[in-house]
């Protein structure tokens, strides 16, 4: 049987220009893909950054409203402290005890305002602050956070001081008279007495202890008032800065 042999097929090697062209095409494809992914990621980051800023502006506006209302309340507390201190100093307990009970009871209320800091907490714990490119915005937010922490510490201290104040109250005020002040229909569940009840104690030491605690609470609230003014101004400035930087208006 005759066997036919096929001739070997010999492929000519590619020229270096062809290799270079293939490499160039692959390189360009990878590079363009990388650039496209970076552009896409940049747009996503900018989108998230703007969403954070919109949410932050909303929280700051709520803070301004809350601080404004709280400032009125705290100023009232400071004036109440001055009123009861003046009455106690005059020592006309029989004719002014209704006022003593009223101002003394109001002074035992706390400032319950807390910041709407949901967006700020997200920025802190999710690493969102790194998304913000404008250094002025970052610095302003961080300053605001610092002052919020300071106010939080002052409010925590107020809780302890109010507790001590109430202990001093228990030595001077009659529990029965305080019970007569309860009015479930009133906004703060308290009414002003239309008679002058006896004080539980008018001893100088007890009155002095009460006055000392009133001064401590008053001082705390003066500090609250000062830092709230700073926070309100900062919030307004940050809103203005963000609106300009991110063209939100």
FITOR-815083 format. One record per residue: residue in one letter; x, y, z of N, C-alpha, C in turn. Coordinates in nm, 2 decimals, decimal comma, padded with zeros to 4 digits. Example, Ala and Ser with C-alpha at 12.3 -4.5 7.8 and 13.67 -1.06 7.14 Angstrom:
BEGIN
 residu n_east n_north   n_up ca_east ca_north  ca_up c_east c_north   c_up
      A  01,32  -00,57  00,78   01,23   -00,45  00,78  01,32  -00,33  00,78
      S  01,28  -00,22  00,71   01,37   -00,11  00,71  01,29   00,00  00,79
***
This chain:
BEGIN
 residu n_east n_north   n_up ca_east ca_north  ca_up c_east c_north   c_up
      X  00,09  -00,12  00,00   00,00    00,00  00,00  00,09   00,12  00,00
      X  00,05   00,21 -00,08   00,13    00,33 -00,10  00,08   00,43  00,01
      X  00,18   00,48  00,08   00,15    00,58  00,18  00,19   00,72  00,13
      X  00,09   00,81  00,15   00,11    00,95  00,10  00,15   01,03  00,22
      X  00,25   01,10  00,22   00,30    01,19  00,32  00,26   01,33  00,29
      X  00,19   01,40  00,39   00,16    01,54  00,37  00,27   01,63  00,40
      X  00,30   01,72  00,33   00,41    01,81  00,36  00,38   01,89  00,49
      X  00,48   01,91  00,57   00,47    01,99  00,69  00,43   02,13  00,66
      X  00,33   02,19  00,74   00,30    02,33  00,72  00,38   02,41  00,81
      X  00,45   02,50  00,76   00,54    02,59  00,84  00,47   02,73  00,84
      X  00,45   02,78  00,97   00,39    02,91  00,99  00,50   03,01  01,00
      X  00,49   03,11  00,93   00,59    03,22  00,94  00,57   03,29  01,07
      X  00,67   03,32  01,15   00,66    03,40  01,27  00,61   03,54  01,25
      X  00,52   03,59  01,35   00,47    03,72  01,34  00,58   03,82  01,34
      X  00,56   03,93  01,27   00,65    04,04  01,28  00,64   04,11  01,41
      X  00,74   04,17  01,46   00,73    04,24  01,59  00,63   04,35  01,59
      X  00,60   04,41  01,48   00,50    04,51  01,47  00,36   04,46  01,51
      X  00,34   04,33  01,46   00,21    04,27  01,49  00,20   04,24  01,64
      X  00,30   04,19  01,70   00,30    04,17  01,85  00,28   04,30  01,92
      X  00,35   04,40  01,88   00,34    04,53  01,94  00,19   04,59  01,93
      X  00,13   04,57  01,81   00,00    04,61  01,79 -00,10   04,54  01,88
      X -00,08   04,41  01,89  -00,17    04,33  01,98 -00,16   04,38  02,13
      X -00,03   04,40  02,17  -00,01    04,44  02,30 -00,07   04,58  02,33
      X -00,05   04,67  02,22  -00,11    04,80  02,24 -00,26   04,80  02,25
      X -00,33   04,71  02,17  -00,47    04,70  02,17 -00,52   04,65  02,31
      X -00,45   04,55  02,36  -00,48    04,49  02,50 -00,46   04,60  02,60
      X -00,35   04,67  02,59  -00,32    04,77  02,69 -00,42   04,88  02,69
      X -00,46   04,92  02,57  -00,56    05,03  02,56 -00,69   04,99  02,61
      X -00,73   04,86  02,59  -00,86    04,81  02,64 -00,86   04,80  02,79
      X -00,75   04,76  02,85  -00,74    04,75  02,99 -00,74   04,89  03,05
      X -00,66   04,98  02,99  -00,65    05,12  03,04 -00,79   05,19  03,03
      X -00,86   05,17  02,92  -00,99    05,24  02,91 -01,09   05,18  03,00
      X -01,08   05,05  03,03  -01,17    04,99  03,13 -01,14   05,04  03,26
      X -01,01   05,06  03,30  -00,97    05,11  03,43 -01,02   05,26  03,44
      X -01,00   05,34  03,34  -01,05    05,48  03,34 -01,20   05,49  03,36
      X -01,27   05,40  03,28  -01,41    05,40  03,28 -01,46   05,37  03,42
      X -01,40   05,27  03,49  -01,44    05,22  03,62 -01,41   05,34  03,72
      X -01,30   05,40  03,71  -01,26    05,52  03,80 -01,37   05,63  03,78
      X -01,40   05,66  03,66  -01,50    05,76  03,63 -01,64   05,72  03,70
      X -01,68   05,60  03,68  -01,80    05,55  03,74 -01,80   05,56  03,89
      X -01,68   05,51  03,95  -01,67    05,52  04,09 -01,67   05,66  04,14
      X -01,61   05,75  04,07  -01,61    05,90  04,11 -01,75   05,95  04,11
      X -01,83   05,92  04,01  -01,97    05,97  04,00 -02,05   05,91  04,12
      X -02,02   05,78  04,15  -02,09    05,72  04,26 -02,06   05,79  04,39
      X -01,93   05,82  04,41  -01,88    05,88  04,53 -01,94   06,02  04,55
      X -01,94   06,10  04,44  -01,99    06,23  04,44 -02,14   06,23  04,47
      X -02,21   06,13  04,41  -02,35    06,11  04,44 -02,38   06,09  04,59
      X -02,30   06,00  04,65  -02,32    05,97  04,79 -02,28   06,09  04,87
      X -02,17   06,16  04,83  -02,13    06,28  04,90 -02,24   06,38  04,91
      X -02,31   06,40  04,79  -02,42    06,50  04,79 -02,54   06,46  04,87
      X -02,56   06,33  04,87  -02,68    06,27  04,95 -02,65   06,30  05,10
      X -02,53   06,28  05,14  -02,49    06,30  05,28 -02,51   06,45  05,31
      X -02,47   06,54  05,22  -02,48    06,68  05,24 -02,63   06,73  05,25
      X -02,71   06,67  05,16  -02,85    06,70  05,17 -02,91   06,66  05,30
      X -02,88   06,54  05,35  -02,93    06,49  05,48 -02,87   06,57  05,59
      X -02,74   06,61  05,58  -02,68    06,69  05,69 -02,75   06,83  05,70
      X -02,78   06,89  05,59  -02,84    07,02  05,59 -02,98   07,01  05,66
      X -03,05   06,91  05,63  -03,18    06,88  05,69 -03,17   06,87  05,84
      X -03,07   06,79  05,89  -03,04    06,77  06,03 -03,00   06,91  06,10
      X -02,92   06,98  06,03  -02,87    07,11  06,09 -02,99   07,21  06,10
      X -03,08   07,21  06,00  -03,19    07,30  06,01 -03,28   07,26  06,13
      X -03,30   07,13  06,15  -03,37    07,08  06,27 -03,30   07,12  06,40
      X -03,17   07,11  06,40  -03,09    07,15  06,52 -03,11   07,30  06,55
      X -03,11   07,38  06,44  -03,13    07,53  06,47 -03,27   07,55  06,53
      X -03,37   07,49  06,48  -03,50    07,50  06,54 -03,50   07,45  06,68
      X -03,44   07,34  06,71  -03,44    07,28  06,84 -03,36   07,37  06,94
      X -03,25   07,42  06,89  -03,17    07,51  06,98 -03,24   07,64  07,01
      X -03,31   07,69  06,91  -03,38    07,82  06,93 -03,48   07,80  07,04
      X -03,56   07,69  07,03  -03,66    07,66  07,13 -03,60   07,64  07,27
      X -03,49   07,56  07,27  -03,42    07,53  07,39 -03,36   07,65  07,46
      X -03,31   07,75  07,38  -03,25    07,87  07,43 -03,35   07,94  07,52
      X -03,48   07,95  07,47  -03,59    08,02  07,54 -03,61   07,95  07,67
      X -03,61   07,82  07,67  -03,64    07,74  07,79 -03,53   07,76  07,89
      X -03,40   07,75  07,85  -03,29    07,76  07,94 -03,28   07,90  07,99
      X -03,30   08,00  07,91  -03,30    08,14  07,96 -03,41   08,15  08,07
      X -03,53   08,09  08,05  -03,63    08,09  08,15 -03,58   08,02  08,28
      X -03,51   07,91  08,27  -03,46    07,85  08,39 -03,36   07,94  08,46
      X -03,28   08,01  08,39  -03,18    08,10  08,45 -03,25   08,21  08,53
      X -03,36   08,26  08,47  -03,44    08,37  08,53 -03,51   08,32  08,65
      X -03,56   08,19  08,64  -03,62    08,13  08,76 -03,53   08,11  08,88
      X -03,40   08,08  08,84  -03,30    08,06  08,95 -03,28   08,20  09,02
      X -03,27   08,30  08,94  -03,25    08,44  08,99 -03,36   08,48  09,08
      X -03,48   08,44  09,04  -03,61    08,48  09,12 -03,61   08,41  09,25
      X -03,58   08,28  09,25  -03,59    08,20  09,38 -03,48   08,24  09,47
      X -03,36   08,27  09,42  -03,25    08,32  09,50 -03,28   08,45  09,57
      X -03,34   08,54  09,49  -03,38    08,67  09,54 -03,48   08,66  09,66
      X -03,58   08,57  09,64  -03,68    08,55  09,74 -03,62   08,48  09,86
      X -03,54   08,38  09,85  -03,47    08,32  09,96 -03,39   08,42  10,04
      X -03,32   08,51  09,97  -03,23    08,60  10,03 -03,32   08,70  10,12
      X -03,44   08,73  10,07  -03,52    08,82  10,15 -03,58   08,75  10,28
      X -03,59   08,62  10,27  -03,63    08,54  10,38 -03,78   08,57  10,43
      X -03,86   08,62  10,34  -04,00    08,64  10,38 -04,08   08,51  10,33
      X -04,05   08,40  10,40  -04,10    08,27  10,36 -04,26   08,26  10,37
      X -04,32   08,32  10,47  -04,46    08,30  10,48 -04,54   08,37  10,37
      X -04,50   08,48  10,32  -04,57    08,55  10,22 -04,53   08,52  10,08
      X -04,42   08,45  10,06  -04,37    08,42  09,93 -04,34   08,28  09,90
      X -04,39   08,19  09,99  -04,36    08,05  09,97 -04,42   07,99  09,84
      X -04,54   08,04  09,80  -04,59    07,99  09,67 -04,50   08,01  09,56
      X -04,43   08,13  09,55  -04,33    08,15  09,45 -04,21   08,07  09,47
      X -04,17   08,04  09,59  -04,05    07,96  09,62 -04,08   07,82  09,56
      X -04,20   07,76  09,59  -04,23    07,63  09,55 -04,24   07,63  09,39
      X -04,30   07,73  09,33  -04,31    07,73  09,19 -04,17   07,74  09,12
      X -04,09   07,84  09,15  -03,96    07,85  09,09 -03,87   07,73  09,12
      X -03,88   07,69  09,24  -03,80    07,57  09,29 -03,83   07,45  09,21
      X -03,96   07,43  09,19  -04,00    07,31  09,11 -03,96   07,31  08,97
      X -03,98   07,43  08,91  -03,95    07,45  08,77 -03,80   07,43  08,75
      X -03,72   07,47  08,84  -03,57    07,46  08,83 -03,53   07,32  08,83
      X -03,61   07,23  08,88  -03,58    07,08  08,88 -03,60   07,02  08,75
      X -03,66   07,09  08,65  -03,67    07,03  08,51 -03,54   07,03  08,44
      X -03,52   06,94  08,34  -03,40    06,93  08,27 -03,42   06,98  08,13
      X -03,30   07,02  08,07  -03,30    07,05  07,93 -03,29   06,92  07,85
      X -03,40   06,89  07,78  -03,40    06,76  07,71 -03,36   06,77  07,56
      X -03,31   06,88  07,51  -03,27    06,89  07,37 -03,15   06,81  07,34
      X -03,16   06,74  07,23  -03,04    06,66  07,18 -03,04   06,68  07,03
      X -02,92   06,68  06,98  -02,89    06,71  06,84 -02,95   06,60  06,75
      X -03,00   06,65  06,63  -03,04    06,55  06,52 -02,91   06,51  06,45
      X -02,84   06,42  06,51  -02,70    06,39  06,46 -02,69   06,26  06,39
      X -02,80   06,22  06,33  -02,80    06,09  06,26 -02,70   06,09  06,14
      X -02,71   06,19  06,06  -02,62    06,20  05,95 -02,47   06,21  05,99
      X -02,45   06,29  06,10  -02,31    06,31  06,15 -02,26   06,17  06,20
      X -02,34   06,10  06,27  -02,30    05,97  06,32 -02,27   05,87  06,20
      X -02,34   05,88  06,09  -02,31    05,80  05,97 -02,18   05,84  05,91
      X -02,16   05,97  05,90  -02,03    06,02  05,85 -01,91   05,97  05,93
      X -01,93   05,96  06,06  -01,82    05,92  06,15 -01,79   05,77  06,14
      X -01,90   05,69  06,15  -01,88    05,55  06,17 -01,88   05,47  06,04
      X -01,92   05,53  05,93  -01,92    05,47  05,80 -01,80   05,52  05,72
      X -01,72   05,61  05,77  -01,61    05,66  05,70 -01,65   05,76  05,59
      X -01,77   05,82  05,61  -01,82    05,91  05,51 -01,75   06,04  05,50
      X -01,68   06,08  05,61  -01,61    06,21  05,61 -01,50   06,21  05,50
      X -01,45   06,09  05,47  -01,34    06,09  05,37 -01,39   06,12  05,23
      X -01,53   06,11  05,21  -01,59    06,14  05,08 -01,59   06,29  05,05
      X -01,58   06,37  05,16  -01,59    06,51  05,14 -01,46   06,57  05,10
      X -01,46   06,63  04,99  -01,33    06,68  04,93 -01,30   06,82  04,98
      X -01,40   06,90  05,01  -01,38    07,04  05,05 -01,33   07,04  05,20
      X -01,21   07,09  05,22  -01,15    07,09  05,36 -01,22   07,18  05,45
      X -01,27   07,29  05,40  -01,34    07,39  05,48 -01,47   07,32  05,54
      X -01,54   07,25  05,45  -01,66    07,18  05,49 -01,63   07,08  05,60
      X -01,52   07,00  05,58  -01,48    06,90  05,68 -01,45   06,96  05,81
      X -01,36   07,07  05,81  -01,32    07,14  05,93 -01,44   07,19  06,01
      X -01,54   07,25  05,93  -01,66    07,31  05,99 -01,74   07,20  06,06
      X -01,76   07,09  06,00  -01,83    06,98  06,05 -01,77   06,92  06,18
      X -01,63   06,91  06,17  -01,56    06,86  06,29 -01,57   06,95  06,41
      X -01,56   07,08  06,38  -01,58    07,18  06,49 -01,72   07,17  06,55
      X -01,82   07,15  06,47  -01,95    07,13  06,52 -01,97   07,01  06,60
      X -01,90   06,90  06,56  -01,91    06,78  06,63 -01,84   06,80  06,77
      X -01,73   06,87  06,77  -01,66    06,89  06,90 -01,75   06,97  07,00
      X -01,82   07,07  06,95  -01,90    07,15  07,04 -02,03   07,07  07,08
      X -02,07   06,98  06,99  -02,18    06,89  07,03 -02,14   06,80  07,15
      X -02,02   06,75  07,14  -01,97    06,67  07,25 -01,95   06,75  07,38
      X -01,91   06,87  07,37  -01,90    06,96  07,49 -02,03   06,98  07,55
      X -02,14   07,01  07,47  -02,27    07,03  07,52 -02,32   06,90  07,58
      X -02,30   06,79  07,52  -02,34    06,66  07,58 -02,28   06,64  07,72
      X -02,16   06,67  07,73  -02,09    06,66  07,86 -02,16   06,75  07,97
      X -02,19   06,88  07,92  -02,25    06,97  08,01 -02,39   06,92  08,05
      X -02,46   06,86  07,96  -02,60    06,81  07,99 -02,59   06,69  08,08
      X -02,49   06,61  08,06  -02,47    06,49  08,15 -02,44   06,54  08,29
      X -02,36   06,65  08,30  -02,33    06,70  08,43 -02,45   06,76  08,50
      X -02,54   06,82  08,41  -02,66    06,88  08,46 -02,75   06,77  08,53
      X -02,75   06,65  08,47  -02,83    06,54  08,53 -02,78   06,52  08,68
      X -02,65   06,51  08,70  -02,60    06,49  08,83 -02,63   06,61  08,92
      X -02,62   06,73  08,87  -02,64    06,85  08,95 -02,79   06,86  08,99
      X -02,88   06,82  08,90  -03,02    06,83  08,93 -03,05   06,73  09,04
      X -02,99   06,61  09,04  -03,01    06,51  09,14 -02,97   06,56  09,28
      X -02,86   06,63  09,29  -02,81    06,69  09,41 -02,91   06,81  09,45
      X -02,95   06,88  09,36  -03,05    06,99  09,39 -03,18   06,94  09,45
      X -03,22   06,83  09,39  -03,35    06,77  09,44 -03,33   06,72  09,59
      X -03,21   06,67  09,62  -03,19    06,63  09,76 -03,20   06,75  09,85
      X -03,14   06,87  09,81  -03,15    06,99  09,89 -03,30   07,03  09,90
      X -03,37   07,02  09,79  -03,52    07,05  09,79 -03,59   06,97  09,89
      X -03,56   06,85  09,91  -03,63    06,76  10,00 -03,62   06,80  10,14
      X -03,52   06,88  10,17  -03,50    06,93  10,31 -03,58   07,06  10,34
      X -03,61   07,13  10,23  -03,68    07,26  10,25 -03,83   07,25  10,21
      X -03,86   07,18  10,11  -03,99    07,17  10,05 -04,08   07,07  10,12
      X -04,20   07,09  10,13  -04,30    06,99  10,18 -04,35   06,91  10,07
      X -04,34   06,78  10,09  -04,39    06,69  09,99 -04,54   06,70  09,96
      X -04,61   06,74  10,07  -04,76    06,76  10,05 -04,79   06,88  09,96
      X -04,71   06,98  09,98  -04,73    07,10  09,90 -04,70   07,07  09,75
      X -04,59   07,00  09,73  -04,55    06,96  09,60 -04,66   06,88  09,53
      X -04,72   06,79  09,61  -04,83    06,71  09,56 -04,95   06,80  09,51
      X -04,97   06,91  09,59  -05,08    07,00  09,55 -05,05   07,07  09,42
      X -04,93   07,07  09,38  -04,89    07,14  09,26 -04,92   07,06  09,13
      X -04,94   06,93  09,15  -04,95    06,84  09,04 -05,09   06,87  08,97
      X -05,08   06,89  08,84  -05,20    06,91  08,76 -05,18   06,84  08,63
      X -05,25   06,72  08,61  -05,24    06,64  08,50 -05,28   06,71  08,37
      X -05,36   06,81  08,38  -05,41    06,88  08,26 -05,31   06,99  08,21
      X -05,22   07,03  08,30  -05,12    07,13  08,26 -05,02   07,07  08,17
      X -04,96   07,16  08,09  -04,86    07,12  07,99 -04,74   07,04  08,05
      X -04,69   07,09  08,17  -04,58    07,03  08,23 -04,63   06,96  08,36
      X -04,76   06,93  08,37  -04,82    06,85  08,48 -04,80   06,92  08,61
      X -04,79   07,06  08,61  -04,76    07,13  08,73 -04,84   07,26  08,73
      X -04,89   07,30  08,84  -04,96    07,43  08,85 -04,90   07,51  08,97
      X -04,93   07,64  08,96  -04,88    07,73  09,06 -04,98   07,74  09,18
      X -04,94   07,72  09,30  -05,03    07,72  09,41 -05,09   07,86  09,44
      X -05,22   07,87  09,48  -05,28    07,99  09,50 -05,28   08,03  09,65
      X -05,20   07,96  09,73  -05,18    07,99  09,87 -05,03   07,97  09,90
      X -04,99   08,02  10,02  -04,85    08,01  10,06 -04,84   07,90  10,16
      X -04,80   07,78  10,12  -04,78    07,67  10,21 -04,65   07,68  10,29
      X -04,65   07,62  10,41  -04,53    07,62  10,49 -04,42   07,55  10,42
      X -04,30   07,60  10,45  -04,18    07,52  10,40 -04,15   07,41  10,51
      X -04,09   07,30  10,46  -04,06    07,19  10,55 -03,95   07,24  10,65
      X -03,86   07,32  10,60  -03,76    07,37  10,69 -03,72   07,51  10,64
      X -03,69   07,60  10,74  -03,64    07,73  10,71 -03,51   07,75  10,78
      X -03,45   07,64  10,83  -03,32    07,65  10,89 -03,21   07,71  10,80
      X -03,13   07,79  10,85  -03,03    07,86  10,77 -02,94   07,76  10,69
      X -02,90   07,66  10,75  -02,81    07,56  10,68 -02,89   07,50  10,56
      X -03,01   07,46  10,58  -03,09    07,40  10,48 -03,12   07,50  10,36
      X -03,15   07,62  10,40  -03,17    07,72  10,30 -03,05   07,75  10,22
      X -02,93   07,75  10,29  -02,81    07,78  10,22 -02,77   07,67  10,13
      X -02,79   07,54  10,18  -02,76    07,43  10,09 -02,84   07,43  09,96
      X -02,97   07,47  09,98  -03,06    07,48  09,86 -03,00   07,59  09,77
      X -02,97   07,71  09,82  -02,92    07,82  09,74 -02,79   07,78  09,67
      X -02,70   07,70  09,73  -02,58    07,66  09,67 -02,61   07,57  09,55
      X -02,70   07,48  09,56  -02,73    07,39  09,45 -02,80   07,47  09,34
      X -02,88   07,57  09,37  -02,94    07,65  09,27 -02,84   07,72  09,19
      X -02,74   07,78  09,26  -02,63    07,85  09,19 -02,55   07,75  09,09
      X -02,53   07,63  09,14  -02,46    07,53  09,06 -02,54   07,50  08,93
      X -02,67   07,48  08,95  -02,75    07,44  08,83 -02,76   07,57  08,74
      X -02,77   07,68  08,80  -02,78    07,81  08,71 -02,65   07,82  08,63
      X -02,54   07,80  08,69  -02,41    07,81  08,62 -02,40   07,72  08,50
      X -02,45   07,59  08,53  -02,45    07,50  08,42 -02,53   07,55  08,30
      X -02,65   07,60  08,33  -02,74    07,65  08,23 -02,69   07,77  08,15
      X -02,61   07,85  08,22  -02,54    07,96  08,15 -02,45   07,91  08,05
      X -02,37   07,80  08,09  -02,28    07,74  08,00 -02,35   07,68  07,88
      X -02,47   07,61  07,91  -02,55    07,56  07,80 -02,59   07,67  07,70
      X -02,64   07,78  07,75  -02,68    07,89  07,67 -02,57   07,94  07,58
      X -02,45   07,95  07,63  -02,34    08,00  07,56 -02,30   07,91  07,44
      X -02,29   07,78  07,47  -02,25    07,68  07,37 -02,36   07,66  07,27
      X -02,49   07,67  07,31  -02,59    07,66  07,21 -02,59   07,78  07,11
      X -02,56   07,89  07,15  -02,55    08,01  07,06 -02,44   07,98  06,96
      X -02,33   07,92  07,01  -02,22    07,89  06,91 -02,26   07,78  06,81
      X -02,33   07,68  06,86  -02,37    07,57  06,78 -02,47   07,62  06,67
      X -02,56   07,71  06,71  -02,66    07,76  06,62 -02,59   07,84  06,51
      X -02,50   07,93  06,54  -02,42    08,00  06,44 -02,34   07,91  06,35
      X -02,28   07,81  06,41  -02,20    07,71  06,33 -02,29   07,64  06,23
      X -02,41   07,60  06,28  -02,50    07,52  06,19 -02,54   07,61  06,08
      X -02,58   07,73  06,10  -02,62    07,83  05,99 -02,50   07,85  05,89
      X -02,38   07,86  05,94  -02,26    07,88  05,85 -02,24   07,75  05,77
      X -02,25   07,63  05,83  -02,23    07,51  05,76 -02,33   07,49  05,65
      X -02,46   07,52  05,68  -02,56    07,51  05,58 -02,53   07,61  05,46
      X -02,49   07,73  05,49  -02,46    07,82  05,38 -02,35   07,77  05,30
      X -02,24   07,72  05,36  -02,13    07,67  05,30 -02,16   07,55  05,21
      X -02,24   07,46  05,26  -02,28    07,34  05,18 -02,37   07,37  05,06
      X -02,46   07,46  05,09  -02,55    07,51  04,98 -02,47   07,57  04,86
      X -02,37   07,64  04,90  -02,28    07,70  04,79 -02,19   07,60  04,73
      X -02,13   07,51  04,81  -02,04    07,42  04,75 -02,11   07,31  04,66
      X -02,22   07,27  04,70  -02,29    07,16  04,63 -02,41   07,21  04,55
      X -02,43   07,34  04,55  -02,54    07,40  04,47 -02,67   07,33  04,50
      X -02,70   07,33  04,63  -02,83    07,27  04,67 -02,95   07,37  04,66
      X -02,92   07,49  04,64  -03,03    07,59  04,63 -03,03   07,65  04,49
***
